């Protein structure tokens, strides 16, 4: 299959590379709102156009390393710049490709491992991305089923939301309320049965017992 032109897209790894910062810094920019909404979400992961990222250059202490920018562009020789995401072609990840072909993500991964699936048009932050048309052309050549409804949804801009980051918050555990502890009591040797019953009741309620011998 002939190579196709692809838009320059960046994930957190590429953004960190351009600005000479840690990946966590790029993620923090996203959390703080410095890095705006992603231009595309594929397989739950956020990606930004190069033109979007370049707007951060020289803002505050953020500065793009020009040599690294040239290295990034050289790594995608057929890449091109898009100023407006409205002109962005439909880009998909493994999850979207799976829906288009009526499969699950594991099936797409197996096909890739066995070289029975088209090579990714882009590899961004370690994740493979394809133009939708690349997936469709490959499916037609291999005579695979194409889910027209999934294709229409993608072209209409319908995507799964971004993956949640960090630990999931657990609902606080509710513990049953214990009964108030019974008042202290004194038993003699003649009250053996009552003392045993009282002790069992207190321990069952989850309280400890302190026995103090008396005269």
C-alpha positions as YAML, in Angstrom:
chain: A
units: angstrom
residues:
- id: 1
  name: UNK
  ca: [0.00, 0.00, 0.00]
- id: 2
  name: UNK
  ca: [1.33, 3.44, -0.93]
- id: 3
  name: UNK
  ca: [2.36, 5.74, 1.88]
- id: 4
  name: UNK
  ca: [-0.11, 8.48, 2.68]
- id: 5
  name: UNK
  ca: [0.28, 11.97, 4.07]
- id: 6
  name: UNK
  ca: [-0.61, 12.23, 7.73]
- id: 7
  name: UNK
  ca: [-1.12, 15.25, 9.99]
- id: 8
  name: UNK
  ca: [1.50, 16.00, 12.60]
- id: 9
  name: UNK
  ca: [-0.04, 14.86, 15.88]
- id: 10
  name: UNK
  ca: [1.50, 14.80, 19.33]
- id: 11
  name: UNK
  ca: [0.75, 13.02, 22.57]
- id: 12
  name: UNK
  ca: [2.24, 13.77, 25.97]
- id: 13
  name: UNK
  ca: [5.52, 12.03, 25.11]
- id: 14
  name: UNK
  ca: [6.10, 14.18, 22.01]
- id: 15
  name: UNK
  ca: [5.06, 17.38, 23.80]
- id: 16
  name: UNK
  ca: [7.53, 16.63, 26.60]
- id: 17
  name: UNK
  ca: [10.21, 15.96, 23.98]
- id: 18
  name: UNK
  ca: [9.66, 19.28, 22.21]
- id: 19
  name: UNK
  ca: [9.67, 21.36, 25.38]
- id: 20
  name: UNK
  ca: [12.52, 19.47, 27.03]
- id: 21
  name: UNK
  ca: [10.41, 18.56, 30.07]
- id: 22
  name: UNK
  ca: [9.20, 15.39, 31.76]
- id: 23
  name: UNK
  ca: [6.10, 13.66, 30.44]
- id: 24
  name: UNK
  ca: [4.42, 14.30, 33.79]
- id: 25
  name: UNK
  ca: [4.89, 18.03, 33.17]
- id: 26
  name: UNK
  ca: [2.89, 17.83, 29.94]
- id: 27
  name: UNK
  ca: [0.20, 15.89, 31.76]
- id: 28
  name: UNK
  ca: [0.15, 18.55, 34.47]
- id: 29
  name: UNK
  ca: [-0.27, 21.26, 31.84]
- id: 30
  name: UNK
  ca: [-3.32, 19.35, 30.65]
- id: 31
  name: UNK
  ca: [-4.73, 19.10, 34.17]
- id: 32
  name: UNK
  ca: [-4.09, 22.78, 34.88]
- id: 33
  name: UNK
  ca: [-5.70, 23.89, 31.62]
- id: 34
  name: UNK
  ca: [-2.50, 25.27, 30.08]
- id: 35
  name: UNK
  ca: [-2.78, 22.57, 27.46]
- id: 36
  name: UNK
  ca: [-6.29, 22.89, 26.04]
- id: 37
  name: UNK
  ca: [-8.74, 20.24, 24.97]
- id: 38
  name: UNK
  ca: [-7.21, 17.60, 22.66]
- id: 39
  name: UNK
  ca: [-7.81, 17.98, 18.94]
- id: 40
  name: UNK
  ca: [-8.61, 14.28, 18.67]
- id: 41
  name: UNK
  ca: [-9.18, 11.37, 21.02]
- id: 42
  name: UNK
  ca: [-8.34, 7.91, 19.71]
- id: 43
  name: UNK
  ca: [-8.71, 4.75, 21.79]
- id: 44
  name: UNK
  ca: [-9.34, 7.01, 24.77]
- id: 45
  name: UNK
  ca: [-5.99, 8.80, 24.43]
- id: 46
  name: UNK
  ca: [-5.62, 12.56, 23.76]
- id: 47
  name: UNK
  ca: [-3.66, 14.00, 20.84]
- id: 48
  name: UNK
  ca: [-2.98, 17.54, 19.70]
- id: 49
  name: UNK
  ca: [-2.08, 19.08, 16.36]
- id: 50
  name: UNK
  ca: [1.43, 20.46, 16.10]
- id: 51
  name: UNK
  ca: [-0.04, 23.89, 15.34]
- id: 52
  name: UNK
  ca: [-1.98, 23.73, 18.62]
- id: 53
  name: UNK
  ca: [1.13, 22.88, 20.61]
- id: 54
  name: UNK
  ca: [3.21, 25.58, 18.95]
- id: 55
  name: UNK
  ca: [0.86, 28.18, 20.41]
- id: 56
  name: UNK
  ca: [2.41, 27.40, 23.80]
- id: 57
  name: UNK
  ca: [5.88, 28.33, 22.54]
- id: 58
  name: UNK
  ca: [7.37, 31.32, 24.37]
- id: 59
  name: UNK
  ca: [4.42, 31.43, 26.77]
- id: 60
  name: UNK
  ca: [5.81, 31.87, 30.26]
- id: 61
  name: UNK
  ca: [8.85, 29.63, 30.68]
- id: 62
  name: UNK
  ca: [7.73, 27.21, 27.95]
- id: 63
  name: UNK
  ca: [9.92, 27.15, 24.86]
- id: 64
  name: UNK
  ca: [10.06, 24.62, 22.02]
- id: 65
  name: UNK
  ca: [13.51, 23.20, 21.31]
- id: 66
  name: UNK
  ca: [13.99, 23.91, 17.56]
- id: 67
  name: UNK
  ca: [16.41, 21.04, 17.04]
- id: 68
  name: UNK
  ca: [13.96, 18.62, 18.62]
- id: 69
  name: UNK
  ca: [11.16, 20.06, 16.51]
- id: 70
  name: UNK
  ca: [13.19, 19.34, 13.38]
- id: 71
  name: UNK
  ca: [13.88, 15.81, 14.65]
- id: 72
  name: UNK
  ca: [10.18, 15.23, 15.28]
- id: 73
  name: UNK
  ca: [9.23, 16.39, 11.77]
- id: 74
  name: UNK
  ca: [11.99, 14.32, 10.18]
- id: 75
  name: UNK
  ca: [10.56, 11.24, 11.87]
- id: 76
  name: UNK
  ca: [7.29, 11.74, 9.96]
- id: 77
  name: UNK
  ca: [8.53, 12.66, 6.47]
- id: 78
  name: UNK
  ca: [5.03, 12.61, 4.97]
- id: 79
  name: UNK
  ca: [3.58, 14.67, 7.80]
- id: 80
  name: UNK
  ca: [1.93, 18.03, 7.27]
- id: 81
  name: UNK
  ca: [0.63, 20.86, 9.42]
- id: 82
  name: UNK
  ca: [-3.05, 21.64, 10.00]
- id: 83
  name: UNK
  ca: [-4.06, 24.96, 11.52]
- id: 84
  name: UNK
  ca: [-7.69, 24.09, 12.21]
- id: 85
  name: UNK
  ca: [-8.86, 20.75, 13.57]
- id: 86
  name: UNK
  ca: [-11.96, 21.08, 11.42]
- id: 87
  name: UNK
  ca: [-9.70, 20.05, 8.54]
- id: 88
  name: UNK
  ca: [-8.31, 17.07, 10.44]
- id: 89
  name: UNK
  ca: [-9.01, 13.74, 8.69]
- id: 90
  name: UNK
  ca: [-10.60, 10.98, 10.72]
- id: 91
  name: UNK
  ca: [-7.83, 9.40, 12.80]
- id: 92
  name: UNK
  ca: [-8.48, 6.15, 14.67]
- id: 93
  name: UNK
  ca: [-6.76, 3.91, 17.17]
- id: 94
  name: UNK
  ca: [-7.10, 0.20, 17.85]
- id: 95
  name: UNK
  ca: [-10.46, 0.56, 19.61]
- id: 96
  name: UNK
  ca: [-12.05, 2.51, 16.76]
- id: 97
  name: UNK
  ca: [-10.56, 0.16, 14.17]
- id: 98
  name: UNK
  ca: [-12.08, -2.76, 16.06]
- id: 99
  name: UNK
  ca: [-15.54, -1.18, 15.97]
- id: 100
  name: UNK
  ca: [-15.23, -0.46, 12.26]
- id: 101
  name: UNK
  ca: [-14.43, -4.13, 11.60]
- id: 102
  name: UNK
  ca: [-16.90, -5.58, 14.08]
- id: 103
  name: UNK
  ca: [-14.12, -7.04, 16.21]
- id: 104
  name: UNK
  ca: [-12.65, -6.46, 19.66]
- id: 105
  name: UNK
  ca: [-9.37, -4.70, 20.34]
- id: 106
  name: UNK
  ca: [-7.64, -8.00, 21.14]
- id: 107
  name: UNK
  ca: [-8.43, -9.29, 17.65]
- id: 108
  name: UNK
  ca: [-6.86, -6.22, 16.04]
- id: 109
  name: UNK
  ca: [-3.76, -6.64, 18.20]
- id: 110
  name: UNK
  ca: [-3.47, -10.30, 17.17]
- id: 111
  name: UNK
  ca: [-3.79, -9.39, 13.49]
- id: 112
  name: UNK
  ca: [-1.06, -6.78, 13.92]
- id: 113
  name: UNK
  ca: [1.24, -9.26, 15.62]
- id: 114
  name: UNK
  ca: [0.68, -11.75, 12.77]
- id: 115
  name: UNK
  ca: [1.18, -9.03, 10.13]
- id: 116
  name: UNK
  ca: [-2.38, -9.51, 8.91]
- id: 117
  name: UNK
  ca: [-3.27, -5.88, 9.43]
- id: 118
  name: UNK
  ca: [-2.12, -2.70, 7.74]
- id: 119
  name: UNK
  ca: [0.85, -0.88, 9.28]
- id: 120
  name: UNK
  ca: [-0.03, 2.15, 11.38]
- id: 121
  name: UNK
  ca: [0.18, 5.52, 9.65]
- id: 122
  name: UNK
  ca: [1.49, 7.07, 12.86]
- id: 123
  name: UNK
  ca: [2.97, 5.94, 16.14]
- id: 124
  name: UNK
  ca: [2.27, 8.62, 18.75]
- id: 125
  name: UNK
  ca: [3.29, 8.28, 22.40]
- id: 126
  name: UNK
  ca: [3.69, 4.56, 21.81]
- id: 127
  name: UNK
  ca: [0.19, 4.04, 20.38]
- id: 128
  name: UNK
  ca: [-0.59, 3.16, 16.74]
- id: 129
  name: UNK
  ca: [-2.89, 5.47, 14.78]
- id: 130
  name: UNK
  ca: [-4.42, 5.13, 11.33]
- id: 131
  name: UNK
  ca: [-6.38, 7.30, 8.98]
- id: 132
  name: UNK
  ca: [-9.88, 5.86, 8.72]
- id: 133
  name: UNK
  ca: [-9.44, 5.52, 4.96]
- id: 134
  name: UNK
  ca: [-6.33, 3.38, 5.53]
- id: 135
  name: UNK
  ca: [-8.37, 0.96, 7.64]
- id: 136
  name: UNK
  ca: [-11.19, 0.84, 5.10]
- id: 137
  name: UNK
  ca: [-8.86, 0.27, 2.13]
- id: 138
  name: UNK
  ca: [-7.10, -2.57, 3.96]
- id: 139
  name: UNK
  ca: [-10.42, -4.16, 4.95]
- id: 140
  name: UNK
  ca: [-11.66, -4.11, 1.37]
- id: 141
  name: UNK
  ca: [-8.45, -5.69, 0.09]
- id: 142
  name: UNK
  ca: [-8.70, -8.46, 2.70]
- id: 143
  name: UNK
  ca: [-12.46, -8.80, 2.14]
- id: 144
  name: UNK
  ca: [-13.26, -8.12, 5.76]
- id: 145
  name: UNK
  ca: [-16.64, -6.97, 7.02]
- id: 146
  name: UNK
  ca: [-17.01, -3.23, 7.49]
- id: 147
  name: UNK
  ca: [-19.57, -1.91, 9.97]
- id: 148
  name: UNK
  ca: [-21.17, 1.00, 8.11]
- id: 149
  name: UNK
  ca: [-22.78, 2.38, 11.28]
- id: 150
  name: UNK
  ca: [-19.39, 2.60, 13.04]
- id: 151
  name: UNK
  ca: [-17.86, 4.35, 10.04]
- id: 152
  name: UNK
  ca: [-20.71, 6.85, 9.95]
- id: 153
  name: UNK
  ca: [-20.37, 7.54, 13.68]
- id: 154
  name: UNK
  ca: [-16.65, 8.25, 13.36]
- id: 155
  name: UNK
  ca: [-17.19, 10.57, 10.41]
- id: 156
  name: UNK
  ca: [-19.81, 12.37, 12.47]
- id: 157
  name: UNK
  ca: [-17.22, 12.93, 15.20]
- id: 158
  name: UNK
  ca: [-18.57, 10.44, 17.73]
- id: 159
  name: UNK
  ca: [-15.80, 9.15, 19.98]
- id: 160
  name: UNK
  ca: [-15.38, 7.34, 23.25]
- id: 161
  name: UNK
  ca: [-14.36, 9.71, 26.08]
- id: 162
  name: UNK
  ca: [-10.78, 10.07, 27.23]
- id: 163
  name: UNK
  ca: [-9.50, 7.44, 29.61]
- id: 164
  name: UNK
  ca: [-9.60, 8.50, 33.26]
- id: 165
  name: UNK
  ca: [-6.16, 9.13, 34.76]
- id: 166
  name: UNK
  ca: [-4.97, 8.32, 38.25]
- id: 167
  name: UNK
  ca: [-6.48, 6.10, 40.83]
- id: 168
  name: UNK
  ca: [-10.18, 5.59, 40.93]
- id: 169
  name: UNK
  ca: [-11.90, 7.06, 43.93]
- id: 170
  name: UNK
  ca: [-13.58, 4.48, 46.07]
- id: 171
  name: UNK
  ca: [-16.83, 5.15, 47.81]
- id: 172
  name: UNK
  ca: [-16.26, 5.42, 51.55]
- id: 173
  name: UNK
  ca: [-17.00, 2.20, 53.33]
- id: 174
  name: UNK
  ca: [-19.97, 2.32, 55.63]
- id: 175
  name: UNK
  ca: [-19.56, 0.36, 58.80]
- id: 176
  name: UNK
  ca: [-22.55, -0.75, 60.82]
- id: 177
  name: UNK
  ca: [-22.92, 1.25, 64.00]
- id: 178
  name: UNK
  ca: [-22.11, -0.64, 67.16]
- id: 179
  name: UNK
  ca: [-24.34, -0.59, 70.15]
- id: 180
  name: UNK
  ca: [-23.02, 1.48, 73.07]
- id: 181
  name: UNK
  ca: [-20.98, -0.57, 75.52]
- id: 182
  name: UNK
  ca: [-22.87, -1.88, 78.51]
- id: 183
  name: UNK
  ca: [-22.16, -0.42, 81.93]
- id: 184
  name: UNK
  ca: [-19.53, -2.07, 84.05]
- id: 185
  name: UNK
  ca: [-20.79, -4.80, 86.29]
- id: 186
  name: UNK
  ca: [-19.51, -6.72, 89.28]
- id: 187
  name: UNK
  ca: [-19.96, -10.47, 89.67]
- id: 188
  name: UNK
  ca: [-19.26, -12.81, 92.53]
- id: 189
  name: UNK
  ca: [-18.37, -16.49, 92.37]
- id: 190
  name: UNK
  ca: [-22.05, -17.29, 92.74]
- id: 191
  name: UNK
  ca: [-22.83, -15.37, 89.49]
- id: 192
  name: UNK
  ca: [-20.82, -17.62, 87.19]
- id: 193
  name: UNK
  ca: [-23.61, -18.06, 84.62]
- id: 194
  name: UNK
  ca: [-24.52, -14.37, 84.47]
- id: 195
  name: UNK
  ca: [-20.85, -13.39, 84.20]
- id: 196
  name: UNK
  ca: [-20.31, -15.78, 81.28]
- id: 197
  name: UNK
  ca: [-23.37, -14.44, 79.45]
- id: 198
  name: UNK
  ca: [-22.32, -10.81, 80.03]
- id: 199
  name: UNK
  ca: [-18.80, -11.52, 78.76]
- id: 200
  name: UNK
  ca: [-20.07, -13.23, 75.62]
- id: 201
  name: UNK
  ca: [-22.44, -10.32, 74.83]
- id: 202
  name: UNK
  ca: [-19.72, -7.69, 75.18]
- id: 203
  name: UNK
  ca: [-17.22, -9.60, 73.02]
- id: 204
  name: UNK
  ca: [-19.85, -10.25, 70.33]
- id: 205
  name: UNK
  ca: [-20.43, -6.50, 70.03]
- id: 206
  name: UNK
  ca: [-16.72, -6.02, 69.26]
- id: 207
  name: UNK
  ca: [-15.65, -4.59, 72.58]
- id: 208
  name: UNK
  ca: [-12.79, -5.78, 74.75]
- id: 209
  name: UNK
  ca: [-13.18, -6.71, 78.39]
- id: 210
  name: UNK
  ca: [-10.95, -5.91, 81.34]
- id: 211
  name: UNK
  ca: [-11.41, -8.08, 84.44]
- id: 212
  name: UNK
  ca: [-10.39, -6.53, 87.75]
- id: 213
  name: UNK
  ca: [-10.44, -8.85, 90.75]
- id: 214
  name: UNK
  ca: [-12.04, -7.39, 93.88]
- id: 215
  name: UNK
  ca: [-11.99, -8.21, 97.57]
...
